[in-house]
């Protein structure tokens, strides 16, 4: 198993600076050498994944995959206004859109 010397991380705990070693003793020695410049440094076993998925929390290293938030689908202000004013229900609006779509073009997925 690989061992790591973790010396820096950002405010969210994402690892910013590390060095990997074959043994725990080598990682601990690196931490000792870096302690003056990086007093919070610590040694840990490689949790797997990629370093962008690692989190340093309270002197421990965890595997916490970064999940990017889904892209927001831009709202249709006209549709929102018509639905809000009661001119259409959401289902009626979607039916009108579907009937105006060219043949063979699938409807986009609606986010819930």
Rosetta constraint file for C-alpha pairs under 8 A:
AtomPair CA 1 CA 22 HARMONIC 7.11 0.50
AtomPair CA 1 CA 23 HARMONIC 7.80 0.50
AtomPair CA 1 CA 45 HARMONIC 7.17 0.50
AtomPair CA 1 CA 46 HARMONIC 7.10 0.50
AtomPair CA 2 CA 20 HARMONIC 6.74 0.50
AtomPair CA 2 CA 21 HARMONIC 5.99 0.50
AtomPair CA 2 CA 22 HARMONIC 5.16 0.50
AtomPair CA 2 CA 23 HARMONIC 6.66 0.50
AtomPair CA 2 CA 24 HARMONIC 8.00 0.50
AtomPair CA 2 CA 45 HARMONIC 6.15 0.50
AtomPair CA 2 CA 46 HARMONIC 5.42 0.50
AtomPair CA 3 CA 20 HARMONIC 5.75 0.50
AtomPair CA 3 CA 21 HARMONIC 5.12 0.50
AtomPair CA 3 CA 22 HARMONIC 5.97 0.50
AtomPair CA 3 CA 23 HARMONIC 5.79 0.50
AtomPair CA 3 CA 24 HARMONIC 5.46 0.50
AtomPair CA 3 CA 27 HARMONIC 6.10 0.50
AtomPair CA 3 CA 43 HARMONIC 7.13 0.50
AtomPair CA 3 CA 44 HARMONIC 5.78 0.50
AtomPair CA 3 CA 45 HARMONIC 4.41 0.50
AtomPair CA 3 CA 46 HARMONIC 5.35 0.50
AtomPair CA 4 CA 18 HARMONIC 6.67 0.50
AtomPair CA 4 CA 19 HARMONIC 5.68 0.50
AtomPair CA 4 CA 20 HARMONIC 4.41 0.50
AtomPair CA 4 CA 21 HARMONIC 5.88 0.50
AtomPair CA 4 CA 24 HARMONIC 7.66 0.50
AtomPair CA 4 CA 27 HARMONIC 5.53 0.50
AtomPair CA 4 CA 43 HARMONIC 5.54 0.50
AtomPair CA 4 CA 44 HARMONIC 5.28 0.50
AtomPair CA 4 CA 45 HARMONIC 5.97 0.50
AtomPair CA 4 CA 46 HARMONIC 6.11 0.50
AtomPair CA 5 CA 18 HARMONIC 5.47 0.50
AtomPair CA 5 CA 19 HARMONIC 5.25 0.50
AtomPair CA 5 CA 20 HARMONIC 6.34 0.50
AtomPair CA 5 CA 21 HARMONIC 7.75 0.50
AtomPair CA 5 CA 27 HARMONIC 4.95 0.50
AtomPair CA 5 CA 28 HARMONIC 6.84 0.50
AtomPair CA 5 CA 30 HARMONIC 6.40 0.50
AtomPair CA 5 CA 31 HARMONIC 5.85 0.50
AtomPair CA 5 CA 41 HARMONIC 7.12 0.50
AtomPair CA 5 CA 42 HARMONIC 5.91 0.50
AtomPair CA 5 CA 43 HARMONIC 4.52 0.50
AtomPair CA 5 CA 44 HARMONIC 6.59 0.50
AtomPair CA 6 CA 15 HARMONIC 7.27 0.50
AtomPair CA 6 CA 17 HARMONIC 6.37 0.50
AtomPair CA 6 CA 18 HARMONIC 4.50 0.50
AtomPair CA 6 CA 19 HARMONIC 6.79 0.50
AtomPair CA 6 CA 31 HARMONIC 7.61 0.50
AtomPair CA 6 CA 41 HARMONIC 5.56 0.50
AtomPair CA 6 CA 42 HARMONIC 5.46 0.50
AtomPair CA 6 CA 43 HARMONIC 6.04 0.50
AtomPair CA 6 CA 44 HARMONIC 7.44 0.50
AtomPair CA 7 CA 16 HARMONIC 7.92 0.50
AtomPair CA 7 CA 17 HARMONIC 5.66 0.50
AtomPair CA 7 CA 18 HARMONIC 5.70 0.50
AtomPair CA 7 CA 31 HARMONIC 7.29 0.50
AtomPair CA 7 CA 34 HARMONIC 7.45 0.50
AtomPair CA 7 CA 38 HARMONIC 5.84 0.50
AtomPair CA 7 CA 40 HARMONIC 6.89 0.50
AtomPair CA 7 CA 41 HARMONIC 4.23 0.50
AtomPair CA 7 CA 42 HARMONIC 6.62 0.50
AtomPair CA 8 CA 15 HARMONIC 6.21 0.50
AtomPair CA 8 CA 16 HARMONIC 5.29 0.50
AtomPair CA 8 CA 17 HARMONIC 4.89 0.50
AtomPair CA 8 CA 18 HARMONIC 7.05 0.50
AtomPair CA 8 CA 38 HARMONIC 7.15 0.50
AtomPair CA 8 CA 40 HARMONIC 7.85 0.50
AtomPair CA 8 CA 41 HARMONIC 6.88 0.50
AtomPair CA 9 CA 13 HARMONIC 5.41 0.50
AtomPair CA 9 CA 14 HARMONIC 5.27 0.50
AtomPair CA 9 CA 15 HARMONIC 4.26 0.50
AtomPair CA 9 CA 16 HARMONIC 4.57 0.50
AtomPair CA 9 CA 17 HARMONIC 6.65 0.50
AtomPair CA 9 CA 56 HARMONIC 6.78 0.50
AtomPair CA 10 CA 14 HARMONIC 5.43 0.50
AtomPair CA 10 CA 15 HARMONIC 6.65 0.50
AtomPair CA 10 CA 16 HARMONIC 6.47 0.50
AtomPair CA 12 CA 55 HARMONIC 7.78 0.50
AtomPair CA 13 CA 54 HARMONIC 7.97 0.50
AtomPair CA 13 CA 55 HARMONIC 4.85 0.50
AtomPair CA 13 CA 56 HARMONIC 4.82 0.50
AtomPair CA 13 CA 57 HARMONIC 6.21 0.50
AtomPair CA 14 CA 52 HARMONIC 6.67 0.50
AtomPair CA 14 CA 53 HARMONIC 7.42 0.50
AtomPair CA 14 CA 54 HARMONIC 6.09 0.50
AtomPair CA 14 CA 55 HARMONIC 4.87 0.50
AtomPair CA 14 CA 56 HARMONIC 6.42 0.50
AtomPair CA 15 CA 51 HARMONIC 6.66 0.50
AtomPair CA 15 CA 52 HARMONIC 6.85 0.50
AtomPair CA 15 CA 54 HARMONIC 6.16 0.50
AtomPair CA 15 CA 55 HARMONIC 6.09 0.50
AtomPair CA 15 CA 56 HARMONIC 6.38 0.50
AtomPair CA 19 CA 27 HARMONIC 7.73 0.50
AtomPair CA 20 CA 27 HARMONIC 7.09 0.50
AtomPair CA 21 CA 26 HARMONIC 6.07 0.50
AtomPair CA 21 CA 27 HARMONIC 5.72 0.50
AtomPair CA 22 CA 26 HARMONIC 7.21 0.50
AtomPair CA 23 CA 27 HARMONIC 6.56 0.50
AtomPair CA 24 CA 28 HARMONIC 6.10 0.50
AtomPair CA 24 CA 43 HARMONIC 7.32 0.50
AtomPair CA 24 CA 44 HARMONIC 7.58 0.50
AtomPair CA 24 CA 45 HARMONIC 7.53 0.50
AtomPair CA 25 CA 29 HARMONIC 6.10 0.50
AtomPair CA 26 CA 30 HARMONIC 6.33 0.50
AtomPair CA 27 CA 31 HARMONIC 6.35 0.50
AtomPair CA 27 CA 43 HARMONIC 5.66 0.50
AtomPair CA 27 CA 44 HARMONIC 7.78 0.50
AtomPair CA 28 CA 32 HARMONIC 6.23 0.50
AtomPair CA 28 CA 42 HARMONIC 7.37 0.50
AtomPair CA 28 CA 43 HARMONIC 5.53 0.50
AtomPair CA 29 CA 33 HARMONIC 6.29 0.50
AtomPair CA 30 CA 34 HARMONIC 6.11 0.50
AtomPair CA 31 CA 35 HARMONIC 5.81 0.50
AtomPair CA 31 CA 41 HARMONIC 5.86 0.50
AtomPair CA 31 CA 42 HARMONIC 5.90 0.50
AtomPair CA 31 CA 43 HARMONIC 6.55 0.50
AtomPair CA 34 CA 38 HARMONIC 5.66 0.50
AtomPair CA 34 CA 39 HARMONIC 7.50 0.50
AtomPair CA 34 CA 41 HARMONIC 7.29 0.50
AtomPair CA 35 CA 39 HARMONIC 4.55 0.50
AtomPair CA 35 CA 40 HARMONIC 7.26 0.50
AtomPair CA 35 CA 41 HARMONIC 6.35 0.50
AtomPair CA 40 CA 59 HARMONIC 7.52 0.50
AtomPair CA 41 CA 59 HARMONIC 7.73 0.50
AtomPair CA 42 CA 59 HARMONIC 6.22 0.50
AtomPair CA 42 CA 60 HARMONIC 7.75 0.50
AtomPair CA 44 CA 60 HARMONIC 6.92 0.50
AtomPair CA 44 CA 61 HARMONIC 6.40 0.50
AtomPair CA 45 CA 61 HARMONIC 7.84 0.50
AtomPair CA 47 CA 54 HARMONIC 7.67 0.50
AtomPair CA 47 CA 61 HARMONIC 7.27 0.50
AtomPair CA 47 CA 62 HARMONIC 6.43 0.50
AtomPair CA 47 CA 63 HARMONIC 5.85 0.50
AtomPair CA 48 CA 63 HARMONIC 7.05 0.50
AtomPair CA 49 CA 53 HARMONIC 6.35 0.50
AtomPair CA 49 CA 54 HARMONIC 7.66 0.50
AtomPair CA 49 CA 63 HARMONIC 7.01 0.50
AtomPair CA 49 CA 65 HARMONIC 7.91 0.50
AtomPair CA 50 CA 54 HARMONIC 7.02 0.50
AtomPair CA 52 CA 65 HARMONIC 7.53 0.50
AtomPair CA 52 CA 66 HARMONIC 7.16 0.50
AtomPair CA 53 CA 63 HARMONIC 5.78 0.50
AtomPair CA 53 CA 64 HARMONIC 5.24 0.50
AtomPair CA 53 CA 65 HARMONIC 4.27 0.50
AtomPair CA 53 CA 66 HARMONIC 5.56 0.50
AtomPair CA 54 CA 61 HARMONIC 6.55 0.50
AtomPair CA 54 CA 62 HARMONIC 5.62 0.50
AtomPair CA 54 CA 63 HARMONIC 4.74 0.50
AtomPair CA 54 CA 64 HARMONIC 5.68 0.50
AtomPair CA 54 CA 65 HARMONIC 7.05 0.50
AtomPair CA 55 CA 61 HARMONIC 5.63 0.50
AtomPair CA 55 CA 62 HARMONIC 5.21 0.50
AtomPair CA 55 CA 63 HARMONIC 6.31 0.50
AtomPair CA 55 CA 64 HARMONIC 6.21 0.50
AtomPair CA 56 CA 60 HARMONIC 5.66 0.50
AtomPair CA 56 CA 61 HARMONIC 4.72 0.50
AtomPair CA 56 CA 62 HARMONIC 6.55 0.50
AtomPair CA 57 CA 61 HARMONIC 6.38 0.50
AtomPair CA 57 CA 62 HARMONIC 7.55 0.50
AtomPair CA 73 CA 111 HARMONIC 7.64 0.50
AtomPair CA 75 CA 80 HARMONIC 7.71 0.50
AtomPair CA 76 CA 80 HARMONIC 6.23 0.50
AtomPair CA 77 CA 81 HARMONIC 6.08 0.50
AtomPair CA 78 CA 82 HARMONIC 6.15 0.50
AtomPair CA 79 CA 83 HARMONIC 6.03 0.50
AtomPair CA 79 CA 93 HARMONIC 7.21 0.50
AtomPair CA 80 CA 84 HARMONIC 5.87 0.50
AtomPair CA 81 CA 85 HARMONIC 6.04 0.50
AtomPair CA 82 CA 86 HARMONIC 6.23 0.50
AtomPair CA 82 CA 87 HARMONIC 5.16 0.50
AtomPair CA 82 CA 88 HARMONIC 6.08 0.50
AtomPair CA 83 CA 87 HARMONIC 5.80 0.50
AtomPair CA 83 CA 88 HARMONIC 5.00 0.50
AtomPair CA 83 CA 89 HARMONIC 5.54 0.50
AtomPair CA 83 CA 90 HARMONIC 6.40 0.50
AtomPair CA 83 CA 93 HARMONIC 7.89 0.50
AtomPair CA 88 CA 92 HARMONIC 5.75 0.50
AtomPair CA 88 CA 93 HARMONIC 6.01 0.50
AtomPair CA 89 CA 93 HARMONIC 6.22 0.50
AtomPair CA 90 CA 94 HARMONIC 6.18 0.50
AtomPair CA 91 CA 95 HARMONIC 6.14 0.50
AtomPair CA 92 CA 96 HARMONIC 6.25 0.50
AtomPair CA 93 CA 97 HARMONIC 6.28 0.50
AtomPair CA 94 CA 98 HARMONIC 6.06 0.50
AtomPair CA 95 CA 99 HARMONIC 6.17 0.50
AtomPair CA 96 CA 100 HARMONIC 6.34 0.50
AtomPair CA 97 CA 101 HARMONIC 6.30 0.50
AtomPair CA 98 CA 107 HARMONIC 6.83 0.50
AtomPair CA 101 CA 105 HARMONIC 6.52 0.50
